[in-house]
Amino acid sequence: MSGRVIDRIEVVDGDVAIFSHGHFLRVLATRWLGLPPGDGRLLMLDPATLCVLSTEHETRAIRMWNSSPRPAPGVTS
């Protein structure tokens, strides 16, 4: 499934926004990087956070992950 989403993203000229369940987004990120889907377990993702998948010199990369204007649960300032 994530492979089909990536195929559709690649043909779009411009930015794409995806809103989905965290488990799918973690798998999407690993597939974007060419990693096995099971590696998604290594990517922590809090609810209502922003992630940006991008490219750097034609290489797929994660530009931003799990960004939130509020502190993560359990984190104090």
Secondary structure as the mmCIF struct_conf table of DSSP 4:
data_model
#
loop_
_struct_conf.conf_type_id
_struct_conf.id
_struct_conf.beg_label_comp_id
_struct_conf.beg_label_asym_id
_struct_conf.beg_label_seq_id
_struct_conf.end_label_comp_id
_struct_conf.end_label_asym_id
_struct_conf.end_label_seq_id
HELX_RH_AL_P HELX_RH_AL_P1 SER A 2 GLU A 10
TURN_TY1_P TURN_TY1_P1 VAL A 11 VAL A 11
BEND BEND1 ASP A 13 GLY A 14
HELX_RH_AL_P HELX_RH_AL_P2 GLY A 22 TRP A 32
TURN_TY1_P TURN_TY1_P2 LEU A 33 GLY A 34
HELX_RH_3T_P HELX_RH_3T_P1 PRO A 37 LEU A 42
BEND BEND2 LEU A 43 LEU A 43
TURN_TY1_P TURN_TY1_P3 PRO A 47 ALA A 48
STRN STRN1 LEU A 50 GLU A 56
TURN_TY1_P TURN_TY1_P4 HIS A 57 GLU A 58
STRN STRN2 THR A 59 SER A 67
BEND BEND3 PRO A 69 ARG A 70
HELX_LH_PP_P HELX_LH_PP_P1 PRO A 71 ALA A 72
TURN_TY1_P TURN_TY1_P5 PRO A 73 GLY A 74
#
